Amino acid sequence: MMGVNYDICHFISGFVEYKLTYADVEADLTGGGTINTETVNHQIIFGLAAHFDL
């Protein structure tokens, strides 16, 4: 996971986050046979954040 936060002004910032998920699945099936799969998932989140000094 990675992320970047950039201050636009003293109480507003923009951010971007990236996450990579990988899974290698192998299983025996009921009644015979097997399953084998590899999944890769990319996630990107971005937005604005407001900061309040309370």
BALUM-710761 format. One line per 10 residues: number of its first residue (from 1); for each residue x, y, z of N, C-alpha, C, O, CB. Coordinates in nm, 4 decimals, decimal comma, padded with zeros to 6 digits. Glycine has a CB too. Example, Ala and Ser with C-alpha at 12.3 -4.5 7.8 and 13.67 -1.06 7.14 Angstrom:
% BALUM-710761
1) 01,3190/-00,5690/00,7800/01,2300/-00,4500/00,7800/01,3200/-00,3300/00,7800/01,4236/-00,3319/00,8465/01,1308/-00,4473/00,9046  01,2850/-00,2250/00,7080/01,3670/-00,1060/00,7140/01,2900/00,0030/00,7870/01,3409/00,1138/00,8039/01,4084/-00,0598/00,5725
% end
This chain:
% BALUM-710761
1) 00,0839/-00,1154/00,0000/00,0000/00,0000/00,0000/00,0897/00,1234/00,0000/00,1928/00,1273/00,0672/-00,0962/-00,0011/00,1207  00,0480/00,2244/-00,0772/00,1212/00,3506/-00,0838/00,0198/00,4643/-00,0791/-00,0966/00,4461/-00,1146/00,2098/00,3590/-00,2131  00,0643/00,5803/-00,0356/-00,0237/00,6955/-00,0345/00,0544/00,8250/-00,0389/00,1697/00,8313/00,0038/-00,1121/00,6926/00,0873  -00,0106/00,9294/-00,0918/00,0487/01,0623/-00,0994/-00,0555/01,1620/-00,0526/-00,1721/01,1534/-00,0912/00,0980/01,0954/-00,2442  -00,0136/01,2573/00,0313/-00,1006/01,3642/00,0787/-00,0319/01,4963/00,0447/00,0858/01,5147/00,0755/-00,1293/01,3518/00,2338  -00,1060/01,5896/-00,0197/-00,0489/01,7177/-00,0604/-00,1336/01,8306/-00,0039/-00,2537/01,8372/-00,0301/-00,0396/01,7281/-00,2149  -00,0718/01,9200/00,0739/-00,1427/02,0339/00,1312/-00,1697/02,1386/00,0240/-00,0762/02,1913/-00,0363/-00,0623/02,0954/00,2471  -00,2981/02,1692/-00,0004/-00,3376/02,2707/-00,0975/-00,3373/02,4078/-00,0296/-00,2862/02,5045/-00,0861/-00,4780/02,2387/-00,1576  -00,3928/02,4169/00,0889/-00,3836/02,5356/00,1740/-00,3783/02,4876/00,3186/-00,3645/02,3673/00,3410/-00,5052/02,6341/00,1504  -00,3885/02,5761/00,4178/-00,3636/02,5356/00,5568/-00,4682/02,4397/00,6132/-00,4408/02,3754/00,7145/-00,3573/02,6573/00,6437
11) -00,5872/02,4266/00,5528/-00,6865/02,3334/00,6068/-00,7440/02,2360/00,5035/-00,8324/02,1574/00,5376/-00,7987/02,4110/00,6682  -00,6971/02,2385/00,3790/-00,7430/02,1468/00,2737/-00,6220/02,0745/00,2155/-00,5184/02,1355/00,1892/-00,8212/02,2236/00,1614  -00,6366/01,9435/00,1956/-00,5300/01,8670/00,1292/-00,5937/01,7666/00,0341/-00,7088/01,7267/00,0519/-00,4386/01,7942/00,2336  -00,5184/01,7270/-00,0655/-00,5601/01,6232/-00,1582/-00,4801/01,4973/-00,1310/-00,3653/01,5049/-00,0872/-00,5426/01,6689/-00,3047  -00,5395/01,3814/-00,1564/-00,4677/01,2572/-00,1297/-00,4975/01,1531/-00,2375/-00,6025/01,1546/-00,3018/-00,5050/01,2025/00,0090  -00,4009/01,0628/-00,2546/-00,4141/00,9486/-00,3448/-00,3554/00,8287/-00,2721/-00,2477/00,8377/-00,2132/-00,3419/00,9739/-00,4836  -00,4260/00,7165/-00,2763/-00,3773/00,5920/-00,2174/-00,3869/00,4804/-00,3207/-00,4800/00,4770/-00,4012/-00,4576/00,5556/-00,0893  -00,2901/00,3894/-00,3178/-00,2864/00,2746/-00,4089/-00,2649/00,1487/-00,3262/-00,1811/00,1461/-00,2360/-00,1738/00,2907/-00,5169  -00,3408/00,0445/-00,3574/-00,3263/-00,0837/-00,2872/-00,3283/-00,1965/-00,3898/-00,4120/-00,1980/-00,4800/-00,4398/-00,1035/-00,1809  -00,2360/-00,2903/-00,3754/-00,2273/-00,4087/-00,4607/-00,2515/-00,5315/-00,3749/-00,1867/-00,5494/-00,2718/-00,0890/-00,4173/-00,5326
21) -00,3455/-00,6168/-00,4174/-00,3757/-00,7406/-00,3469/-00,3548/-00,8577/-00,4422/-00,4006/-00,8542/-00,5565/-00,5210/-00,7394/-00,2910  -00,2856/-00,9613/-00,3953/-00,2576/-01,0806/-00,4754/-00,2964/-01,2037/-00,3956/-00,2672/-01,2124/-00,2763/-00,1078/-01,0868/-00,5171  -00,3622/-01,2990/-00,4608/-00,3980/-01,4252/-00,3943/-00,3782/-01,5405/-00,4923/-00,4194/-01,5323/-00,6080/-00,5458/-01,4218/-00,3423  -00,3154/-01,6469/-00,4458/-00,2973/-01,7706/-00,5227/-00,3797/-01,8782/-00,4520/-00,3473/-01,9175/-00,3400/-00,1433/-01,8122/-00,5338  -00,4864/-01,9259/-00,5173/-00,5812/-02,0180/-00,4546/-00,5737/-02,1535/-00,5245/-00,5858/-02,1625/-00,6467/-00,7262/-01,9610/-00,4601  -00,5537/-02,2580/-00,4458/-00,5587/-02,3965/-00,4940/-00,6465/-02,4747/-00,3988/-00,6289/-02,4650/-00,2774/-00,4153/-02,4604/-00,5043  -00,7428/-02,5537/-00,4517/-00,8322/-02,6299/-00,3653/-00,8804/-02,7550/-00,4370/-00,8894/-02,7592/-00,5597/-00,9518/-02,5439/-00,3213  -00,9116/-02,8578/-00,3567/-00,9756/-02,9790/-00,4081/-01,1264/-02,9604/-00,4006/-01,1785/-02,9114/-00,3004/-00,9308/-03,1059/-00,3279  -01,1961/-02,9993/-00,5063/-01,3410/-02,9844/-00,5121/-01,4102/-03,1101/-00,4635/-01,3611/-03,2213/-00,4828/-01,3859/-02,9514/-00,6538  -01,5252/-03,0909/-00,3999/-01,6068/-03,2037/-00,3568/-01,6557/-03,2791/-00,4802/-01,7077/-03,2168/-00,5729/-01,7268/-03,1561/-00,2692
31) -01,6407/-03,4098/-00,4837/-01,6793/-03,4886/-00,6006/-01,5654/-03,5066/-00,6987/-01,5845/-03,5670/-00,8042/-01,7957/-03,4240/-00,6703  -01,4471/-03,4558/-00,6667/-01,3302/-03,4727/-00,7526/-01,2956/-03,3454/-00,8277/-01,3797/-03,2578/-00,8477/-01,3537/-03,5849/-00,8509  -01,1740/-03,3375/-00,8675/-01,1255/-03,2218/-00,9418/-01,0587/-03,1202/-00,8515/-01,0651/-03,1291/-00,7288/-01,2390/-03,1566/-01,0165  -00,9956/-03,0252/-00,9137/-00,9268/-02,9195/-00,8402/-00,9571/-02,7848/-00,9054/-01,0048/-02,7775/-01,0187/-00,7734/-02,9454/-00,8360  -00,9286/-02,6807/-00,8319/-00,9387/-02,5450/-00,8848/-00,8089/-02,4735/-00,8508/-00,7544/-02,4903/-00,7418/-01,0636/-02,4685/-00,8264  -00,7608/-02,3950/-00,9433/-00,6375/-02,3192/-00,9251/-00,6549/-02,1841/-00,9939/-00,6826/-02,1780/-01,1136/-00,5133/-02,3968/-00,9823  -00,6389/-02,0779/-00,9191/-00,6523/-01,9447/-00,9766/-00,5580/-01,8476/-00,9078/-00,5242/-01,8656/-00,7908/-00,7967/-01,8953/-00,9656  -00,5162/-01,7468/-00,9785/-00,4363/-01,6369/-00,9242/-00,5127/-01,5085/-00,9512/-00,5492/-01,4810/-01,0655/-00,2917/-01,6323/-00,9875  -00,5373/-01,4298/-00,8475/-00,6080/-01,3038/-00,8644/-00,5183/-01,1871/-00,8262/-00,4432/-01,1941/-00,7289/-00,7362/-01,3023/-00,7808  -00,5271/-01,0811/-00,9029/-00,4563/-00,9568/-00,8757/-00,5597/-00,8456/-00,8766/-00,6370/-00,8326/-00,9715/-00,3420/-00,9303/-00,9805
41) -00,5610/-00,7647/-00,7699/-00,6580/-00,6575/-00,7570/-00,5854/-00,5257/-00,7332/-00,5072/-00,5144/-00,6388/-00,7573/-00,6868/-00,6429  -00,6107/-00,4256/-00,8181/-00,5534/-00,2917/-00,8032/-00,6634/-00,1980/-00,7545/-00,7735/-00,1972/-00,8096/-00,4913/-00,2405/-00,9380  -00,6337/-00,1191/-00,6512/-00,7305/-00,0235/-00,5977/-00,6654/00,1140/-00,5894/-00,5543/00,1281/-00,5383/-00,7824/-00,0684/-00,4581  -00,7358/00,2157/-00,6402/-00,6892/00,3539/-00,6329/-00,7998/00,4374/-00,5696/-00,9149/00,4331/-00,6131/-00,6504/00,4091/-00,7746  -00,7640/00,5129/-00,4669/-00,8571/00,5998/-00,3973/-00,7994/00,7409/-00,4007/-00,6799/00,7594/-00,3776/-00,8822/00,5512/-00,2500  -00,8834/00,8411/-00,4294/-00,8366/00,9791/-00,4266/-00,9476/01,0698/-00,3761/-01,0655/01,0350/-00,3825/-00,7891/01,0241/-00,5663  -00,9088/01,1863/-00,3258/-01,0098/01,2795/-00,2762/-00,9486/01,3983/-00,2065/-00,8275/01,4197/-00,2113/-01,1039/01,2095/-00,1826  -01,0341/01,4757/-00,1413/-00,9942/01,5923/-00,0655/-01,0191/01,5668/00,0827/-01,1115/01,4942/00,1194/-01,0700/01,7179/-00,1135  -00,9367/01,6264/00,1666/-00,9524/01,6142/00,3111/-00,9530/01,7540/00,3713/-00,8768/01,8405/00,3281/-00,8390/01,5267/00,3736  -01,0382/01,7767/00,4707/-01,0431/01,9026/00,5444/-00,9849/01,8781/00,6837/-01,0169/01,7785/00,7486/-01,1901/01,9584/00,5530
51) -00,9002/01,9690/00,7283/-00,8336/01,9576/00,8586/-00,8867/02,0670/00,9509/-00,8837/02,1849/00,9158/-00,6779/01,9681/00,8438  -00,9354/02,0281/01,0687/-00,9873/02,1220/01,1654/-00,9037/02,1135/01,2925/-00,8868/02,0054/01,3488/-01,1362/02,0943/01,1949  -00,8516/02,2266/01,3375/-00,7765/02,2323/01,4636/-00,8747/02,2600/01,5750/-00,9140/02,3746/01,5967/-00,6640/02,3416/01,4595  -00,9146/02,1561/01,6457/-01,0128/02,1727/01,7535/-00,9462/02,1802/01,8881/-01,0140/02,1942/01,9899/-01,1129/02,0591/01,7526
% end
